[in-house]
């Protein structure tokens, strides 16, 4: 057997194999370099996989110098220049290899730097992209314990963080994502928060990425604005609501809101929904009784159906869901839904996102069953009014509101109040629930 030599050419005896966390030379370590950090914060270590960059090289996850085994850094494929130099070096010692690794990290054209957003490109680069948002949310989520609940999440172009309620419900932890992709935690503080947050499983990284994509579509091609932050909060134990902030561009496009699942993304100022995937932007404001307007029969039917998704109403049939108020605008529906002895206000946006809000006592109010509301009624009434006025009443509509008692004008039967733009007697109209009979305010609809 030929003798073994060390890095300085001195013969050495072969050593007996020793157990190692690094495995055999040339193998990547399966040990999580952040396990100690997990234990120090009291949260279980989630399954760990090295982060990858665009050339599929594995990026080192440990701070400081990379460990070395078998002639290459553990958990990282050397840069192209380093690989070439390593082959030329042959039997040069481990000290030289470490120096070469350092040089490689400085000169490798493909290696991300701190100025370009850190080694994993999560934070510190502007503008935000859907991929970065989804990855940041995913990294934060794996650090959360299964019994914890999410109170808030914030992803910006310079940092990413989350606040969670501890499993015992008596305190909170704050998680912060660093430039290197490592998550640090500070915990143990007591809380008096009224919200109990949402389960960790409700924090959906792909949904957060989809929201970022939808906002960019909503801005439209060639937009001057850029996505700068995405934040989520849970109010009164309701699902997370996301808010996206845009820097630059028109004022109307600076803020967007979205539901927890990322299916509803609308421009906050005017309720314009972001275009669906595959359709170009920019977002347009709902108008009249067509397009994305909630006064369009099919859209109104879907919006009314969304009310049944309320947790308090999931076991109720449409006949059992009672509405005391229902105000319709092209971009929004606002309903007062009876919930036992209370009335719950619920809004539905033009992307069919459900947003429960205030709850107030309810007693002695007239109601209409959800199943009795004719989704085609408002549009039919506007077309009928337009024929009476010889104008496009649908283009002038401000709102259509449910009148549960109907009033004397229609024999006490439920109906609609229709409000048009402008002034004078042609502005306010009454209509039957099916929209077939209309009249100006005070006219008798029974004839």
LINNOR-V788163 format. One record per residue. N is the residue number from 1. RES is the residue in three letters. SS is DSSP state (2 for helix, 1 for strand, 0 for the rest). Layout:
n = {N | N}
res = {RES | RES}
ss = {SS | SS}
This chain:
n = {1 | 2 | 3 | 4 | 5 | 6 | 7 | 8 | 9 | 10 | 11 | 12 | 13 | 14 | 15 | 16 | 17 | 18 | 19 | 20 | 21 | 22 | 23 | 24 | 25 | 26 | 27 | 28 | 29 | 30 | 31 | 32 | 33 | 34 | 35 | 36 | 37 | 38 | 39 | 40 | 41 | 42 | 43 | 44 | 45 | 46 | 47 | 48 | 49 | 50 | 51 | 52 | 53 | 54 | 55 | 56 | 57 | 58 | 59 | 60 | 61 | 62 | 63 | 64 | 65 | 66 | 67 | 68 | 69 | 70 | 71 | 72 | 73 | 74 | 75 | 76 | 77 | 78 | 79 | 80 | 81 | 82 | 83 | 84 | 85 | 86 | 87 | 88 | 89 | 90 | 91 | 92 | 93 | 94 | 95 | 96 | 97 | 98 | 99 | 100 | 101 | 102 | 103 | 104 | 105 | 106 | 107 | 108 | 109 | 110 | 111 | 112 | 113 | 114 | 115 | 116 | 117 | 118 | 119 | 120 | 121 | 122 | 123 | 124 | 125 | 126 | 127 | 128 | 129 | 130 | 131 | 132 | 133 | 134 | 135 | 136 | 137 | 138 | 139 | 140 | 141 | 142 | 143 | 144 | 145 | 146 | 147 | 148 | 149 | 150 | 151 | 152 | 153 | 154 | 155 | 156 | 157 | 158 | 159 | 160 | 161 | 162 | 163 | 164 | 165 | 166 | 167 | 168 | 169 | 170 | 171 | 172 | 173 | 174 | 175 | 176 | 177 | 178 | 179 | 180 | 181 | 182 | 183 | 184 | 185 | 186 | 187 | 188 | 189 | 190 | 191 | 192 | 193 | 194 | 195 | 196 | 197 | 198 | 199 | 200 | 201 | 202 | 203 | 204 | 205 | 206 | 207 | 208 | 209 | 210 | 211 | 212 | 213 | 214 | 215 | 216 | 217 | 218 | 219 | 220 | 221 | 222 | 223 | 224 | 225 | 226 | 227 | 228 | 229 | 230 | 231 | 232 | 233 | 234 | 235 | 236 | 237 | 238 | 239 | 240 | 241 | 242 | 243 | 244 | 245 | 246 | 247 | 248 | 249 | 250 | 251 | 252 | 253 | 254 | 255 | 256 | 257 | 258 | 259 | 260 | 261 | 262 | 263 | 264 | 265 | 266 | 267 | 268 | 269 | 270 | 271 | 272 | 273 | 274 | 275 | 276 | 277 | 278 | 279 | 280 | 281 | 282 | 283 | 284 | 285 | 286 | 287 | 288 | 289 | 290 | 291 | 292 | 293 | 294 | 295 | 296 | 297 | 298 | 299 | 300 | 301 | 302 | 303 | 304 | 305 | 306 | 307 | 308 | 309 | 310 | 311 | 312 | 313 | 314 | 315 | 316 | 317 | 318 | 319 | 320 | 321 | 322 | 323 | 324 | 325 | 326 | 327 | 328 | 329 | 330 | 331 | 332 | 333 | 334 | 335 | 336 | 337 | 338 | 339 | 340 | 341 | 342 | 343 | 344 | 345 | 346 | 347 | 348 | 349 | 350 | 351 | 352 | 353 | 354 | 355 | 356 | 357 | 358 | 359 | 360 | 361 | 362 | 363 | 364 | 365 | 366 | 367 | 368 | 369 | 370 | 371 | 372 | 373 | 374 | 375 | 376 | 377 | 378 | 379 | 380 | 381 | 382 | 383 | 384 | 385 | 386 | 387 | 388 | 389 | 390 | 391 | 392 | 393 | 394 | 395 | 396 | 397 | 398 | 399 | 400 | 401 | 402 | 403 | 404 | 405 | 406 | 407 | 408 | 409 | 410 | 411 | 412 | 413 | 414 | 415 | 416 | 417 | 418 | 419 | 420 | 421 | 422 | 423 | 424 | 425 | 426 | 427 | 428 | 429 | 430 | 431 | 432 | 433 | 434 | 435 | 436 | 437 | 438 | 439 | 440 | 441 | 442 | 443 | 444 | 445 | 446 | 447}
res = {UNK | UNK | UNK | UNK | UNK | UNK | UNK | UNK | UNK | UNK | UNK | UNK | UNK | UNK | UNK | UNK | UNK | UNK | UNK | UNK | UNK | UNK | UNK | UNK | UNK | UNK | UNK | UNK | UNK | UNK | UNK | UNK | UNK | UNK | UNK | UNK | UNK | UNK | UNK | UNK | UNK | UNK | UNK | UNK | UNK | UNK | UNK | UNK | UNK | UNK | UNK | UNK | UNK | UNK | UNK | UNK | UNK | UNK | UNK | UNK | UNK | UNK | UNK | UNK | UNK | UNK | UNK | UNK | UNK | UNK | UNK | UNK | UNK | UNK | UNK | UNK | UNK | UNK | UNK | UNK | UNK | UNK | UNK | UNK | UNK | UNK | UNK | UNK | UNK | UNK | UNK | UNK | UNK | UNK | UNK | UNK | UNK | UNK | UNK | UNK | UNK | UNK | UNK | UNK | UNK | UNK | UNK | UNK | UNK | UNK | UNK | UNK | UNK | UNK | UNK | UNK | UNK | UNK | UNK | UNK | UNK | UNK | UNK | UNK | UNK | UNK | UNK | UNK | UNK | UNK | UNK | UNK | UNK | UNK | UNK | UNK | UNK | UNK | UNK | UNK | UNK | UNK | UNK | UNK | UNK | UNK | UNK | UNK | UNK | UNK | UNK | UNK | UNK | UNK | UNK | UNK | UNK | UNK | UNK | UNK | UNK | UNK | UNK | UNK | UNK | UNK | UNK | UNK | UNK | UNK | UNK | UNK | UNK | UNK | UNK | UNK | UNK | UNK | UNK | UNK | UNK | UNK | UNK | UNK | UNK | UNK | UNK | UNK | UNK | UNK | UNK | UNK | UNK | UNK | UNK | UNK | UNK | UNK | UNK | UNK | UNK | UNK | UNK | UNK | UNK | UNK | UNK | UNK | UNK | UNK | UNK | UNK | UNK | UNK | UNK | UNK | UNK | UNK | UNK | UNK | UNK | UNK | UNK | UNK | UNK | UNK | UNK | UNK | UNK | UNK | UNK | UNK | UNK | UNK | UNK | UNK | UNK | UNK | UNK | UNK | UNK | UNK | UNK | UNK | UNK | UNK | UNK | UNK | UNK | UNK | UNK | UNK | UNK | UNK | UNK | UNK | UNK | UNK | UNK | UNK | UNK | UNK | UNK | UNK | UNK | UNK | UNK | UNK | UNK | UNK | UNK | UNK | UNK | UNK | UNK | UNK | UNK | UNK | UNK | UNK | UNK | UNK | UNK | UNK | UNK | UNK | UNK | UNK | UNK | UNK | UNK | UNK | UNK | UNK | UNK | UNK | UNK | UNK | UNK | UNK | UNK | UNK | UNK | UNK | UNK | UNK | UNK | UNK | UNK | UNK | UNK | UNK | UNK | UNK | UNK | UNK | UNK | UNK | UNK | UNK | UNK | UNK | UNK | UNK | UNK | UNK | UNK | UNK | UNK | UNK | UNK | UNK | UNK | UNK | UNK | UNK | UNK | UNK | UNK | UNK | UNK | UNK | UNK | UNK | UNK | UNK | UNK | UNK | UNK | UNK | UNK | UNK | UNK | UNK | UNK | UNK | UNK | UNK | UNK | UNK | UNK | UNK | UNK | UNK | UNK | UNK | UNK | UNK | UNK | UNK | UNK | UNK | UNK | UNK | UNK | UNK | UNK | UNK | UNK | UNK | UNK | UNK | UNK | UNK | UNK | UNK | UNK | UNK | UNK | UNK | UNK | UNK | UNK | UNK | UNK | UNK | UNK | UNK | UNK | UNK | UNK | UNK | UNK | UNK | UNK | UNK | UNK | UNK | UNK | UNK | UNK | UNK | UNK | UNK | UNK | UNK | UNK | UNK | UNK | UNK | UNK | UNK | UNK | UNK | UNK | UNK | UNK | UNK | UNK | UNK | UNK | UNK | UNK | UNK | UNK | UNK | UNK | UNK | UNK | UNK | UNK | UNK | UNK | UNK | UNK | UNK | UNK}
ss = {0 | 0 | 0 | 1 | 1 | 0 | 0 | 0 | 0 | 0 | 1 | 1 | 0 | 0 | 0 | 0 | 0 | 0 | 0 | 0 | 0 | 0 | 0 | 0 | 0 | 0 | 0 | 0 | 0 | 0 | 0 | 0 | 0 | 0 | 2 | 2 | 2 | 2 | 2 | 2 | 0 | 0 | 0 | 0 | 0 | 0 | 0 | 0 | 0 | 0 | 0 | 1 | 0 | 0 | 0 | 0 | 0 | 1 | 0 | 0 | 0 | 0 | 0 | 0 | 0 | 0 | 0 | 1 | 1 | 0 | 0 | 1 | 1 | 0 | 0 | 0 | 0 | 0 | 0 | 2 | 2 | 2 | 2 | 2 | 2 | 2 | 2 | 2 | 2 | 0 | 0 | 0 | 0 | 2 | 2 | 2 | 2 | 2 | 2 | 2 | 2 | 2 | 2 | 2 | 2 | 2 | 2 | 0 | 0 | 0 | 0 | 0 | 0 | 2 | 2 | 2 | 0 | 0 | 0 | 0 | 0 | 0 | 0 | 0 | 0 | 0 | 0 | 0 | 0 | 2 | 2 | 2 | 2 | 2 | 2 | 2 | 2 | 2 | 2 | 2 | 2 | 2 | 0 | 0 | 0 | 0 | 0 | 0 | 1 | 1 | 1 | 1 | 1 | 1 | 1 | 1 | 0 | 0 | 0 | 1 | 1 | 1 | 1 | 1 | 1 | 0 | 0 | 0 | 0 | 0 | 1 | 1 | 1 | 1 | 1 | 1 | 1 | 0 | 0 | 0 | 0 | 0 | 1 | 1 | 1 | 1 | 1 | 1 | 1 | 1 | 0 | 0 | 0 | 0 | 0 | 0 | 0 | 1 | 1 | 2 | 2 | 2 | 0 | 0 | 2 | 2 | 2 | 2 | 2 | 2 | 2 | 2 | 2 | 2 | 2 | 2 | 2 | 2 | 2 | 0 | 0 | 0 | 0 | 0 | 0 | 1 | 1 | 1 | 1 | 1 | 1 | 1 | 1 | 0 | 0 | 0 | 0 | 0 | 0 | 0 | 1 | 1 | 1 | 1 | 1 | 1 | 1 | 0 | 0 | 0 | 2 | 2 | 2 | 0 | 1 | 1 | 1 | 1 | 1 | 0 | 0 | 0 | 0 | 0 | 1 | 1 | 1 | 0 | 0 | 0 | 0 | 0 | 1 | 0 | 0 | 0 | 0 | 0 | 0 | 0 | 0 | 0 | 0 | 0 | 0 | 0 | 0 | 0 | 0 | 0 | 0 | 0 | 0 | 0 | 0 | 0 | 2 | 2 | 2 | 2 | 2 | 2 | 2 | 2 | 2 | 2 | 2 | 2 | 2 | 0 | 2 | 2 | 2 | 0 | 0 | 0 | 0 | 0 | 0 | 0 | 0 | 1 | 1 | 1 | 1 | 1 | 1 | 1 | 1 | 0 | 0 | 1 | 1 | 1 | 1 | 1 | 1 | 1 | 1 | 0 | 0 | 1 | 1 | 1 | 1 | 1 | 1 | 1 | 1 | 0 | 0 | 0 | 0 | 1 | 1 | 1 | 1 | 1 | 1 | 1 | 1 | 0 | 0 | 0 | 0 | 0 | 0 | 1 | 1 | 2 | 2 | 2 | 0 | 0 | 0 | 0 | 2 | 2 | 2 | 2 | 2 | 2 | 2 | 2 | 2 | 2 | 2 | 2 | 2 | 0 | 0 | 0 | 2 | 2 | 2 | 2 | 1 | 1 | 1 | 1 | 1 | 1 | 1 | 0 | 0 | 0 | 0 | 2 | 2 | 2 | 0 | 0 | 0 | 0 | 1 | 1 | 1 | 1 | 1 | 1 | 0 | 0 | 0 | 0 | 0 | 0 | 0 | 1 | 1 | 1 | 1 | 1 | 0 | 0 | 0 | 0 | 0 | 1 | 1 | 1 | 0 | 0 | 0 | 0 | 0 | 0 | 0}
